[in-house]
Amino acid sequence: MQREAETLPIIVLTGLDDDAAAVEAVRAGAQDYLVKGQIDGRLLVRALSYAIERKRLQEAMRLHLERITALKDVNVALTANLNLASVLEVLCEKVGRWLPDFGMAVRLWNCEQGLLESAATVNFDDSWWQSTVLRPDRKATLSETVFASKQPLVISDVANESRIHFPEFWRRTGVSGYLGIPLIANDETLGVISFFPKQGTQFTSQEIEFLSALASQASSMAAMLRATSSNSSMSAACFCKRAKAASAGSW
């Protein structure tokens, strides 16, 4: 049962008044143990409340440990493969596993063309964005706004945000929000990593903290790779010493 409903609290109801059985039930994943014939309304309400809270704390701890593991795995990938493509592949795999209800896009500054280029995506179709950045009459995208300001940008309802110039795009993709974090190392903006929760999903403070840590780690990776190799395996990883500020505005 625990495997089928990992996020639900479980209370075992049994006719056995056996402490050993109670301990075994908790070890198997139950949050509490009640004996038939020894339950009243007050006890049941208290048991349910405690079970819900214990499960919430267990789930929070599990997610915390998983995110620490994800950060560690990405760091190991950096030290094992001084190759930007390999690092981005691991980054995408971890985000896809730990945050299945989120899309992600990594955009790196190309100094030769003077613009952000798509380097990697997860659960997000970046083809429309790539065609948009080449329009001469367009306004700045959200990623360019984050890149120019060097500040994170959080939008909870992206389809109805007044600053968004193409709300139909966000409605069509089923994205409900936006979190953009600049990739900064040694006071240089190297690119932007963006996250897109699906409809019905919102960013929690813990998720923002985790994703910010992930972005910080990605920034360090990009800076190290640039320093160790003059020719990255990805053309988009050509960075300027001073990135040109993008024009004000957003999608």
N, C-alpha and C positions, 0 to 999 in steps of 0.2 A: 504494500500500500504506500509506503514511504517513497518508493521509486516512482509510482504513478502520480503522486501529488507532493512533490518535494517542498513546495512553498506553503502547504497547509499544515496547521497544528493538528496533532493527533492525540486523543485521549482514549485510553483503553478501558473498556467497561467489561468486567468479568465477575463471575460468581465465586472465584477463588480468593480467599483472604490469605494471601501468601506473599510475604515480603520479597522472597526470592523471585517470584513471578513479576512483581512490580519493578524490581531492579532490572530484570531482563527486558521488560517492555520499554523502559526508558533507554536502555542501551541500544535497543533496536530502532530508536528514533521517536518514541512517543514522548509527549511533553508532560503527561500526567497519567494517573492510574486510579480508577474508581471501582469500588466493590458494590455489586448489586445488593440492595437492601440496606445499605449504609449511606444513602444519598438523600439529602433534602435540597430544597430550592436554593438556599443560601450557599451550600457547599458546591452545588453544580455551577452557579453563577461565578463563584470565586475560582473554581477550577478552570472554567472556560476563559476567564479573564487572564489568569496566570499563564495558561497554555498559549494564548494568542501573543502575549508579551514575550514569553520565552522564545517562541518561534520567530518573532520579529527580531529579537536580539541575535539569535542564531543565524538568521538569514543575513543580517547586517555584517556579522563577523565573517560569514562565508564569502560575501561579496568583497569585503575588505581584503581578505587573504587572497582571493582570486586576482584582484587588481594589483596587489603587491607582486604576485607571481607573474602577471602580465608584464609589469615594468621590468622585473628581473629578466624575463625571457627576451624582451626587446634589447636590453643592455647586453645580454650574452650574445645575441645576434650581431651586435655592433662589433664586439671584440673578436668574434669568430669570423666575420665576413666584412672586411673593410670595402664594402661595395654597396652603393646607395640603393640599387635595385633590390638586392637581397634584404637589406634593412627595411625598406618600404614593404616588401612582401610579408615579412614577419609582422610588421606593424598592422597591416591590413588584416592578416589572419587573426591576430589577437583581438582587434576591435570587433571583427565579425563574430568571433566566438563569445566575447564577454558582453557585447552590446548588440544583440541581434535586431533590436528595434531601432537602431540608429544607422544612418548613412554617414559616410566620411569621404572627404576629398582633400588631398594634399596638393597644394599649388606652390611651385617654387619660382623664384625670380630668375628670369632669363635676361642677362645683361646685354646679350647681343641684340635681342629684339626689343628690350625695354618694356617687358610685360611679364605678368604671371602666367605660367604654363601648368597645365594639369600633369601631375606626376604619378598619382595613384588614387584609386577610388574603391569604396566598399558600399554595396547596396545603394548606389547612386549613379544615375546616368549623367555623365559630365559632357556629353556631346553637344547639348544645347548651350551650355556655358562656354565651351570652346569656340563655337561659332559666334557667340555674342561678343567676346572680347576682341574680335577682329573687325567689328563694325566701326566705321570711322565716326558715326554720329551718335554713338551710344553714351550713356552716362556710366559712371564707375559702378562696378559690381560690389557686392558685400565684401568679397575677399579683398578687393582693392581698397575699400574703405578701412578695413582692419589693417591692411599692410601699411597704408599711409599714416594712420593714427598711432600705430604701434600699441594699440590697446585692444583687449578682448571686447567682443560685441555679442550680447545675448538678446535674442528676440523670441518672445514666448509664442506669439501668434503671427507667423511670418506672412500668411496669406492676407491678413487684414492690417498689416503694418503700413502706416501712411508714407513711409520713406521708400517703400518697395515700388519699383516702376513696372514690374512684370508679375503681378500677383497671380495671373492665370497659370504661369509656369509652376509656381509652388502648389497651387491647387491640383494641377494635373499630376504632379509627382507624388502627392499624398504626404508632403512634408508639413509638419505643424510648427516647427520652431527652427532656430538657427543659433549656433554657437561658433564664433570665429575667433581663433587664437593666433596671434602673430608668432612666427618662429624667429626668435631673437637670440643671437649669441654674440658676445663681445660687443654689445650695443649696435649690432648690424641686424637688419630685418632680412631674413633669408627667404621667407615665404609665409604662407598661411595654411593652417590646418583647420578645416571646417567640419562641423558635425550637424547632422540633420535628423531629429527625432521624427518618427512616423506619426500619423494622425492618432490622437488619443494618448500620446506619450509626451511628457514634459521633463525638462532637466531638473534633477534634484541637486541640492548643494553638494552632496557627496560625489555625484557624477561629474559636476563641473570641476571639483577639486581633482578628481582622478584624471580627467581629460586634460586639465591644465598641466598636471605632472607629466602626462604622456607627451604633450606638446613641448614642454621644457626639455625632456629627454630627446625628442626628435630634433630639436634645435642644436643640442650638443652634438648629436650624431652628424648632422649635416655640416656643422662647422669643422668637426674633426676630419670628416671625409674630404672636405675641400682642402684642408691643410695638408693631408697626406697624399693627395693625388691631384695632379693638374688636369687630368682627363677623366672625368666621371663617366660611368657607364650609361648615364642618362643625360642627354643634351640639355634637358630642362634644369639641370643642376649647375648652370653657369651663373654665378652671382656677381653682382657689382659691389665695389667697395662702398659706394653710396647709392642706395636705391632711390630712384626718382619717385617722388611722392605722387600717388594717384590722385586724380581729380576728385572733388567732394561729391557725395551722393551714394546711391546704392540701387540694388534691383528694386 
